[in-house]
Amino acid sequence: MSDDLNDMLGLNSAGNSEERTNERSTIAFPYSDLDAVVELAKAVHSRAGRGACELADLAGELNQVFGSAFRLKTAAAKIFGLTEKEGRDKARLTELGLRIISPDQEPAARAEAFLAVPLYSALFDRYRGILLPPAKAVEREMVKLGVSPKVADRARQAFERSARQAGFFGSGENRLVRPKLDSTSNSPDPQPDSGRSEDAKSGQKASIHHGISGKDLHPFIQGLLETLPDTGSQWSIKDRAKWLKLAAHAFDLIYEGDGEIEIRAATDAA
């Protein structure tokens, strides 16, 4: 794995010295912006629908070389929550990825994808309701959050482009403001891949789309419910906490109210 990919994913390499380990980023963030990964999500859907797409075929679909730069883009799509890896070299769209390629769901899905990035979510929480500082100060804050100093400039530029593309700069590019979204849009209904059975989940999906007790749900809530694992399946505490954090961000986007929700994963000591 390349140094850039390690930095972007927030992975520390197993170097021989503490100095080498410390130069790695410890928080996940993308180098590609949101527009680039939405383009990739559309290409995945064009090639495979709900199915898994070979990365080499995906590169061809986008007229790109299947190399390290392309892998950075596919890694970015995963950080934004639009794709998930299948096997060694395949990618499949997540429910969020399916919603972001649907025109009536795209604005809401873009806002959700922006906040799915750990670095962006942390910055949004840090500067919610106050002015953003100058560029270099934002970079210093990123370094405090875990971005390697050597890539802080690239991380900031991608952050600014993605914030603009997700609608968080609607009140000016000196503050992060939740975009105003239409809560009446319908849930997307992409054609399922014929090789993947959906019959077992059809009743559950219909219930989610209809809402609870006949009430229409906001697309954010629908999307979150659709990402829940099957009942009785394995679901780690860490992944449960991540889901709850996304839910908390969704509540911030669609409801008014003061205060903050704090969520953390904790396990019993051995």
C-alpha positions in Angstrom: 0.0 0.0 0.0 1.4 3.4 -1.0 2.3 6.1 1.6 -0.5 8.3 0.2 -3.1 5.6 0.7 -1.8 4.9 4.2 -2.1 8.5 5.1 -5.6 8.9 3.6 -6.9 5.9 5.4 -5.4 6.9 8.7 -3.1 3.8 8.9 0.2 3.8 10.6 2.9 1.7 8.9 4.9 -0.7 10.9 8.2 1.1 10.5 11.4 0.5 12.4 11.3 3.7 14.3 8.8 5.7 16.3 9.6 8.8 14.1 8.4 6.9 11.0 5.2 5.7 12.7 4.4 9.2 14.0 4.5 10.7 10.5 1.4 8.7 9.5 -2.1 10.1 9.7 -4.2 8.6 12.5 -7.6 9.8 11.2 -9.2 8.8 7.9 -9.8 11.4 5.2 -9.9 11.4 1.3 -7.6 13.1 -1.2 -10.4 12.9 -3.8 -13.3 15.3 -3.4 -17.0 14.4 -3.2 -17.7 15.0 -6.9 -15.0 12.5 -7.9 -16.4 9.7 -5.7 -20.0 10.4 -6.9 -18.8 10.0 -10.4 -17.2 6.7 -9.3 -20.4 5.5 -7.7 -22.3 6.2 -10.9 -19.8 4.2 -12.8 -20.1 1.2 -10.3 -23.9 1.3 -10.8 -23.5 1.5 -14.6 -21.3 -1.6 -14.6 -22.9 -3.7 -11.9 -26.1 -2.1 -10.5 -26.4 -3.5 -7.0 -23.8 -6.1 -7.7 -20.0 -6.2 -7.2 -17.8 -4.5 -9.9 -14.3 -5.5 -10.7 -12.0 -2.6 -10.0 -10.1 -3.1 -13.3 -13.4 -2.9 -15.2 -14.3 0.2 -13.2 -11.1 1.9 -14.1 -11.9 1.2 -17.8 -15.4 2.6 -17.3 -13.9 5.9 -16.1 -11.1 5.9 -18.7 -8.5 5.8 -16.0 -5.3 3.7 -15.5 -5.8 0.9 -13.0 -3.0 2.1 -10.7 -2.2 3.8 -7.4 -4.0 7.0 -8.3 -7.2 5.1 -9.1 -6.9 3.1 -5.9 -6.8 6.4 -4.0 -10.1 7.3 -5.5 -11.7 3.9 -4.7 -10.4 4.2 -1.1 -12.0 7.7 -1.0 -15.3 6.3 -2.1 -15.2 3.9 0.8 -14.3 6.6 3.3 -17.3 8.7 2.1 -19.4 5.6 2.8 -20.5 5.1 -0.9 -18.8 1.8 -1.6 -17.7 -1.3 0.3 -15.0 -3.8 -0.7 -15.9 -7.3 -1.8 -13.2 -9.9 -2.2 -9.8 -8.8 -3.3 -10.5 -6.3 -6.1 -14.3 -5.7 -6.3 -16.5 -2.9 -5.0 -20.2 -2.7 -4.4 -22.4 0.3 -3.7 -23.7 0.8 -0.2 -27.2 2.0 0.5 -25.8 5.5 0.8 -24.1 5.0 -2.6 -27.3 4.0 -4.2 -29.1 7.0 -2.8 -26.4 9.5 -3.9 -26.8 8.5 -7.6 -30.5 9.1 -7.5 -31.2 12.8 -8.5 -34.1 13.3 -5.9 -31.9 11.8 -3.1 -28.5 13.2 -4.1 -28.5 16.5 -2.0 -29.4 14.7 1.2 -27.0 11.8 0.5 -24.2 14.3 -0.3 -24.6 15.9 3.2 -24.6 12.5 4.8 -21.5 11.3 2.9 -19.6 14.5 3.9 -20.3 13.8 7.6 -19.3 10.1 7.1 -15.7 11.2 6.7 -14.1 11.0 10.2 -12.0 14.2 9.7 -14.8 16.2 8.2 -17.2 15.2 10.9 -14.7 16.2 13.6 -14.2 19.6 11.9 -17.9 20.1 11.6 -18.3 19.5 15.3 -15.4 21.7 16.1 -16.5 24.7 14.1 -20.3 24.4 14.2 -21.8 27.8 14.7 -18.5 29.7 14.5 -16.3 31.1 11.7 -13.7 29.0 10.1 -10.2 30.2 10.7 -7.7 31.0 7.9 -6.4 28.1 5.8 -3.2 27.5 7.7 -5.1 27.4 11.0 -7.5 24.8 9.6 -4.5 22.8 8.7 -3.1 23.0 12.2 -6.4 21.9 13.5 -6.3 18.9 11.1 -2.9 18.0 12.4 -4.3 18.1 16.0 -7.0 15.7 14.9 -4.5 13.3 13.4 -3.6 14.4 9.9 0.1 14.0 9.1 1.7 17.5 8.7 3.2 16.6 5.4 -0.3 16.1 3.8 -2.3 18.7 5.8 -2.4 21.1 2.8 -3.9 18.4 0.5 -6.3 17.3 3.1 -7.6 20.9 3.6 -8.0 21.4 -0.1 -10.1 18.2 -0.5 -12.1 19.2 2.6 -12.9 22.6 1.2 -14.0 21.2 -2.2 -16.1 18.5 -0.6 -17.8 21.0 1.8 -18.7 23.1 -1.2 -20.0 20.2 -3.2 -22.0 18.9 -0.2 -23.7 22.3 0.4 -22.0 23.1 3.7 -20.7 26.4 2.3 -24.2 27.7 1.4 -23.9 30.6 3.8 -20.3 31.5 2.7 -17.0 29.7 2.7 -16.0 31.0 6.1 -18.4 28.8 8.0 -19.8 25.3 7.9 -23.6 25.3 7.9 -25.9 22.3 7.5 -27.6 22.5 4.0 -31.3 23.1 3.8 -32.8 19.9 2.4 -36.2 18.9 1.0 -37.7 16.4 3.4 -40.4 15.3 1.0 -38.2 13.6 -1.6 -38.8 9.9 -2.3 -36.4 7.1 -1.6 -34.5 5.8 -4.7 -35.4 2.5 -6.2 -32.4 1.4 -8.4 -33.0 -1.9 -10.3 -31.5 -4.7 -8.3 -28.8 -6.9 -9.8 -30.4 -10.2 -11.0 -27.6 -12.2 -9.4 -28.5 -11.1 -5.9 -31.6 -12.2 -4.2 -33.7 -9.5 -2.5 -36.8 -11.6 -1.8 -35.9 -12.3 1.8 -35.6 -8.6 2.6 -38.5 -7.3 0.5 -41.0 -7.2 3.4 -38.5 -5.3 5.6 -37.6 -2.8 2.8 -41.3 -2.1 2.1 -41.9 -1.5 5.8 -38.9 0.9 6.0 -39.9 2.9 2.9 -43.5 3.2 4.1 -42.4 4.4 7.5 -43.4 3.6 11.0 -47.1 3.3 11.6 -47.8 4.6 8.2 -45.7 7.8 8.7 -43.3 8.8 5.9 -39.7 8.9 7.2 -37.0 11.4 6.2 -34.6 10.0 3.6 -31.8 10.2 6.1 -33.7 7.9 8.5 -34.7 5.6 5.8 -31.1 5.2 4.7 -29.9 4.6 8.2 -32.5 1.9 8.8 -31.6 0.2 5.5 -28.0 -0.1 6.6 -28.8 -2.1 9.8 -27.5 -5.7 9.7 -29.8 -8.6 9.6 -31.3 -9.6 13.0 -29.1 -12.1 14.8 -26.0 -11.3 12.7 -22.6 -10.3 14.1 -22.2 -6.5 14.6 -19.2 -5.2 16.5 -19.5 -2.6 19.2 -17.3 -0.2 17.2 -19.5 -0.5 14.1 -22.6 0.0 16.3 -21.1 3.2 17.7 -20.3 4.4 14.2 -23.9 3.8 13.1 -25.2 5.7 16.1 -22.8 8.7 15.3 -24.2 8.8 11.8 -27.7 8.8 13.3 -26.8 11.7 15.6 -25.5 13.7 12.6 -28.7 12.9 10.7 -30.7 14.2 13.6 -28.6 17.5 13.6 -29.4 17.9 9.9 -33.2 17.4 10.1 -34.2 18.6 13.6 -33.7 21.8 15.6 -32.5 21.7 19.2 -29.7 22.7 21.5 -27.0 20.5 23.0 -24.9 17.6 21.6 -25.1 13.8 21.7 -21.9 12.0 22.7 -21.4 8.4 21.6 -18.5 6.2 22.4 -17.7 2.5 22.1 -16.6 0.8 25.3 -15.8 -2.9 25.9 -15.3 -4.7 29.2 -11.7 -4.9 30.2 -10.1 -8.4 29.9 
